Amino acid sequence: MYKTVYLKRGKDAGVKRLHPWIFSGAIAHLDDGIVEGDTVRVLDADGSFLAVGHYQPGSIAVRILSFRDEMIDRLFFTERIAAALRLRRQLSLITNQNTIYRLIHGEGDGLPALVVDVYGTTAVVQAHSVGMHLCRKEIASILAELMADSLQCVYYKSDQTLPYMAETSEESGYLWGRETSDTAIENGLSFHIDWLKGQKTGFFVDQRANRSLLEKFSKDKKVLNMFCYTGGFSVYAMRGGASMVHSVDSSSRAVEITDANIRLNFQNDTRHQSFACDAFKFLADMQEDYDIIVLDPPAFAKHRDALHNALKGYARLNAAAMKKIKKGGGILFTFSCSQAVSPDQFRTAVFTAAARSGRFVRILHQLHQPADHPVSIYHPEGEYLKGLVLYVE
């Protein structure tokens, strides 16, 4: 039987509303011997069962796995992963023309702190807690079993996502099988995926629908893709018939992968050019008159203590783009992937940027993460990706 975490009186309201996090301030005391990563039962002040989850020291003390008094065993994980797979199939996300999708999205799939992205015949597993880290081999085995007809390997990539104080020695590596190809397909376009050394799990799966929207805007347009990473937006703009696409990233490695993805789909198409350059410097120095600018920066605020500076950064970046976009009227795709930044805060930062630019700005679309990144209605924090499509006159 699992050891127990006891809550203070009156601190169980969040759990009873099915929120999947228990904060350290709600805890009265713990059983002796509980260590980071342990599965624990949570009781209220009167000793009534509330939930079972993974314990960790820090602000979020328990990530709830179940609100039923059950064992967190192979059967539990099999049922949750199978349910997530059924949902992706019902959404028609898994086809010959789309082999890139998120299979497990943490709290949105009832498995807090676990991410699984699928790239063709490779599943990339990422743990954000020691509890999930300890379950990695079981999870890999279940993935291999449930997806035996399509999966060739499971790669574990959590060296940058586990709590930095956690005493774990496991490095990234293959948990099952070994891949022979790094190429996968998204909406009929091919991409090299660098799950070994790339950011996140190797590709920004969450921008699939937004890339498709950009494609529809791109016919005969000059497009600037800032913070291009692996060039997803650039590839879609090219297929959409853009007359010119420029890709910018401060990382020369990212630029190399972008160029490789352009060649993979369009060979040596001269409409595309890439630049390894700081975003603010590029915007300040640029002479080209772009019809469309895409701003998809890395998270400016990974924690709430960085929120103020992050909002200033978003305002500054967007103002720079608005000032330089085509004078006769251009379109700006702008995003924030910072969970600490709310949709209202992001919009306020963009409003500030518009005021500074002196341009007349209208909202055409409000964007978010796609259906394979579901948000639990009980966990609004899961809605991390915010985006706006703006017409800048």
C-alpha positions in Angstrom: 0.0 0.0 0.0 1.2 3.5 -0.8 2.3 6.0 1.9 0.1 8.9 2.7 0.0 12.7 2.3 -2.4 14.5 4.6 -3.9 17.8 3.7 -4.7 20.7 6.0 -8.4 21.3 6.9 -10.0 23.4 4.2 -7.3 22.8 1.6 -9.1 20.1 -0.3 -11.3 22.3 -2.5 -9.0 22.1 -5.5 -8.8 18.4 -5.4 -12.6 18.1 -5.1 -12.8 20.2 -8.2 -10.6 17.6 -9.9 -7.6 19.9 -10.3 -4.6 17.6 -10.8 -2.1 19.5 -8.7 -1.7 19.7 -5.0 0.5 22.5 -3.8 2.9 22.2 -0.9 1.1 24.8 1.2 -2.0 22.6 1.3 -0.1 19.7 3.0 -0.3 19.2 6.8 2.2 16.4 7.0 3.5 13.3 5.3 4.2 9.7 6.3 7.9 9.1 7.2 10.1 7.9 4.4 8.4 9.5 1.4 10.9 10.5 -1.2 10.7 12.3 -4.6 9.0 10.2 -7.2 7.0 8.0 -4.8 3.4 7.2 -5.6 1.3 8.4 -2.6 -2.3 8.4 -1.4 -3.8 11.8 -0.5 -6.3 12.1 2.4 -8.2 15.1 3.7 -8.1 16.4 7.3 -10.8 13.9 8.3 -8.9 10.9 6.8 -11.1 10.5 3.7 -9.5 9.5 0.5 -9.0 12.2 -2.2 -6.5 11.0 -4.8 -3.4 9.1 -5.7 -0.4 10.6 -7.4 3.4 11.2 -7.7 5.1 13.1 -4.9 7.8 15.7 -5.4 9.3 18.4 -3.2 8.6 21.9 -4.4 5.6 24.1 -5.1 3.6 21.4 -6.9 3.9 18.6 -4.3 1.6 16.0 -5.8 0.7 15.5 -9.4 -2.6 13.5 -9.3 -2.9 10.4 -11.5 -6.3 9.2 -10.3 -9.1 10.4 -8.1 -10.0 6.7 -7.5 -8.3 4.6 -4.8 -6.4 2.4 -7.3 -3.0 1.0 -8.0 -0.8 2.9 -10.4 0.4 -0.2 -12.2 0.9 -1.5 -15.8 -2.9 -1.9 -16.3 -3.4 1.8 -15.2 -0.9 3.1 -17.7 -2.1 0.8 -20.5 -5.6 2.0 -20.1 -4.6 5.7 -20.1 -2.3 5.3 -23.1 -4.8 3.3 -25.1 -7.4 5.9 -24.4 -5.1 8.6 -25.7 -4.3 6.6 -28.8 -8.1 6.0 -29.5 -8.7 9.8 -29.3 -5.9 10.6 -31.9 -7.4 8.0 -34.2 -10.9 9.4 -33.7 -9.5 12.8 -34.6 -8.1 11.3 -37.9 -4.6 12.6 -37.0 -2.8 9.3 -37.8 -2.7 8.8 -41.6 -0.3 8.1 -44.3 -0.1 11.9 -44.9 0.4 12.7 -41.2 2.7 10.6 -39.1 3.6 13.4 -36.6 1.4 13.9 -33.6 1.4 14.2 -29.8 0.1 11.0 -28.3 0.3 12.0 -24.6 -0.1 15.6 -23.4 0.3 15.4 -19.7 -2.7 16.5 -17.6 -4.8 16.7 -20.8 -4.5 12.9 -21.1 -4.7 12.1 -17.4 -0.9 11.5 -17.2 0.6 14.6 -15.5 4.3 15.3 -16.3 4.4 12.9 -19.3 4.8 13.9 -22.9 4.9 11.4 -25.8 5.4 12.6 -29.4 5.3 10.3 -32.4 7.5 10.9 -35.4 6.8 8.2 -38.0 8.0 5.0 -36.4 9.6 6.6 -33.4 7.9 7.6 -30.1 9.8 10.2 -28.1 9.0 10.0 -24.3 9.7 13.0 -22.1 9.2 13.1 -18.3 8.8 16.3 -16.3 8.7 14.6 -12.9 10.8 12.0 -11.2 7.6 9.9 -10.7 7.2 9.6 -14.5 10.9 9.1 -14.9 10.7 6.0 -12.7 7.9 4.7 -14.9 9.7 5.2 -18.2 10.5 1.6 -19.0 7.0 0.4 -18.3 5.7 3.2 -20.5 8.0 2.3 -23.3 7.0 -1.4 -23.1 3.3 -0.4 -23.3 3.9 1.8 -26.3 5.7 -1.0 -28.1 2.8 -3.4 -27.3 -0.1 -1.0 -28.2 1.6 0.3 -31.4 3.3 -2.9 -32.6 2.0 -2.4 -36.1 3.6 1.1 -36.5 6.3 1.7 -34.0 10.0 0.7 -34.3 11.5 2.4 -31.3 11.0 4.5 -28.2 13.5 7.2 -27.4 13.7 8.8 -23.9 14.6 12.5 -23.8 14.3 14.0 -20.4 17.7 15.3 -19.5 16.5 18.9 -19.8 13.0 18.5 -18.3 13.4 16.7 -15.0 13.7 18.9 -11.9 17.3 20.0 -11.8 17.7 19.0 -8.1 16.4 15.5 -8.8 18.9 12.8 -8.0 18.6 10.8 -11.3 21.5 9.5 -13.4 19.5 8.4 -16.4 20.6 10.0 -19.7 18.6 10.3 -22.9 18.7 7.2 -25.1 16.6 4.4 -26.7 14.4 2.4 -24.3 13.2 0.0 -27.0 14.3 -0.6 -30.6 16.4 1.7 -32.7 15.3 4.1 -35.5 16.8 4.0 -39.0 15.2 7.1 -40.4 14.8 10.6 -38.9 12.1 11.7 -41.4 8.4 11.9 -40.7 5.3 13.5 -42.5 3.1 16.3 -41.4 0.1 17.1 -43.6 1.9 15.7 -46.6 5.2 17.6 -46.0 8.4 15.8 -45.0 10.5 16.9 -42.1 13.8 15.8 -40.5 13.3 15.4 -36.8 16.3 15.8 -34.5 15.0 14.1 -31.3 18.6 13.4 -30.3 19.8 17.0 -29.9 16.9 19.2 -30.9 14.7 21.3 -28.7 11.7 19.8 -26.9 11.2 16.4 -28.4 12.7 17.5 -31.7 9.9 19.3 -33.4 7.1 21.8 -32.5 4.1 19.5 -33.0 1.8 22.1 -31.4 1.9 24.5 -34.4 0.5 22.1 -37.0 -2.8 23.8 -37.5 -1.3 27.3 -37.4 1.2 26.3 -40.0 -1.6 25.2 -42.2 -3.3 28.6 -41.7 -0.2 30.4 -42.8 -0.1 28.3 -45.9 -3.5 29.7 -46.9 -2.2 33.2 -46.6 1.1 32.8 -48.4 0.2 32.8 -52.1 2.5 35.3 -53.9 3.6 36.8 -50.6 7.0 37.6 -49.2 7.2 35.8 -45.9 9.6 36.2 -42.9 9.8 33.3 -40.4 11.5 34.5 -37.3 12.8 32.0 -34.7 12.4 29.4 -37.5 13.9 26.4 -35.5 13.4 23.5 -38.0 11.6 25.7 -40.6 8.0 24.4 -40.2 6.3 27.6 -41.0 8.8 28.2 -43.9 8.0 24.9 -45.5 4.3 25.5 -45.4 4.7 29.0 -46.8 6.7 27.5 -49.7 3.9 25.0 -50.5 1.4 27.8 -50.2 3.0 29.6 -53.1 5.0 32.3 -51.4 7.1 34.3 -53.8 9.9 34.5 -51.2 10.5 33.0 -47.8 13.3 34.1 -45.4 14.0 32.0 -42.3 15.9 33.5 -39.3 17.2 31.8 -36.1 20.1 32.6 -33.8 21.1 29.0 -33.9 23.2 28.0 -36.9 22.2 24.3 -36.2 18.5 25.3 -36.5 19.2 27.1 -39.8 21.0 24.0 -41.1 17.9 21.8 -40.3 15.6 24.4 -41.9 17.6 24.3 -45.1 17.6 20.5 -45.0 13.8 20.5 -44.7 13.4 23.0 -47.5 15.6 20.7 -49.7 13.6 17.6 -48.6 10.4 19.1 -50.0 11.5 21.6 -52.7 15.0 20.6 -53.6 17.0 23.8 -54.4 14.1 26.2 -54.7 15.6 29.7 -54.9 12.6 31.3 -53.2 14.0 30.4 -49.8 17.0 31.9 -48.0 18.0 31.4 -44.3 20.0 33.6 -41.9 21.7 32.7 -38.6 21.1 36.0 -36.8 19.7 37.5 -33.6 16.0 38.3 -34.1 16.0 41.9 -32.8 19.1 42.7 -34.9 17.6 41.2 -38.0 14.3 43.2 -37.5 16.3 46.4 -36.9 18.5 46.0 -40.0 16.1 44.5 -42.5 15.4 46.3 -45.7 13.0 43.8 -47.3 9.3 44.7 -47.5 7.6 41.6 -46.0 3.9 40.9 -46.5 3.8 38.3 -43.7 6.0 38.0 -40.6 5.8 35.0 -38.2 7.0 35.5 -34.6 7.2 32.2 -32.8 9.9 32.8 -30.1 10.9 30.4 -27.4 9.2 30.8 -24.0 10.1 34.2 -22.6 8.8 33.2 -19.1 9.2 29.6 -17.9 8.3 30.7 -14.4 6.0 33.4 -12.9 9.0 35.3 -11.4 10.1 36.1 -15.0 6.6 37.2 -16.1 7.2 41.0 -16.0 10.3 40.9 -18.2 8.7 38.4 -20.5 5.7 40.7 -21.2 8.1 43.5 -21.9 10.0 41.3 -24.3 6.8 40.3 -26.2 5.8 44.0 -26.5 9.3 45.0 -27.7 9.5 42.1 -30.3 6.0 42.7 -31.7 6.5 46.4 -31.9 9.7 45.9 -33.9 7.8 43.6 -36.3 4.8 45.9 -36.7 7.0 48.9 -37.5 8.8 47.0 -40.2 6.0 45.0 -41.9 4.8 46.1 -45.3 3.6 49.7 -45.2 0.7 49.1 -47.5 -0.6 46.5 -45.1 0.8 43.2 -43.8 -0.1 40.2 -41.7 1.6 39.2 -38.5 1.4 35.7 -37.0 2.6 36.1 -33.3 2.7 33.5 -30.6 3.6 32.9 -26.9 4.3 29.4 -25.7 4.9 30.5 -22.1 2.5 28.8 -19.7 3.1 31.5 -17.2 1.7 34.1 -19.6 -2.1 34.1 -19.8 -4.0 34.8 -23.0 -5.1 38.2 -21.6 -1.6 39.2 -20.6 -0.3 38.2 -24.1 -2.9 40.2 -25.8 -2.1 43.2 -23.6 1.6 42.9 -24.6 0.6 42.9 -28.2 -1.8 45.8 -27.7 1.1 47.7 -26.2 3.2 46.9 -29.2 0.5 48.1 -31.6 0.3 51.4 -29.7 4.1 51.9 -29.9 4.2 51.1 -33.6 1.7 53.7 -34.5 0.0 51.3 -37.0 -3.7 50.4 -37.1 -3.9 46.8 -36.1 -6.9 44.3 -36.3 -7.2 40.8 -35.0 -8.1 38.3 -37.8 -7.6 35.0 -35.9 -7.0 33.9 -32.3 -4.9 30.7 -32.3 -4.1 28.0 -29.8 -2.7 24.5 -29.6 -4.3 21.7 -31.7 -6.5 18.8 -30.6 -3.7 16.4 -29.9 -2.6 18.8 -27.1 -6.0 18.6 -25.2 -6.7 20.8 -22.2 -8.4 19.3 -19.2 -11.4 21.5 -18.3 -10.3 21.1 -14.7 -6.7 22.2 -15.5 -6.8 25.5 -17.4 -3.0 25.9 -17.0 -2.7 23.3 -19.8 -3.7 26.0 -22.3 -0.2 27.3 -22.9 0.0 28.2 -26.6 -1.5 31.6 -27.5 -1.4 33.1 -30.9 -2.9 36.0 -32.9 -3.1 36.7 -36.6 -3.1 40.5 -37.0 -3.6 42.7 -40.0 -1.3 45.7 -39.7 -2.2 48.7 -41.8 
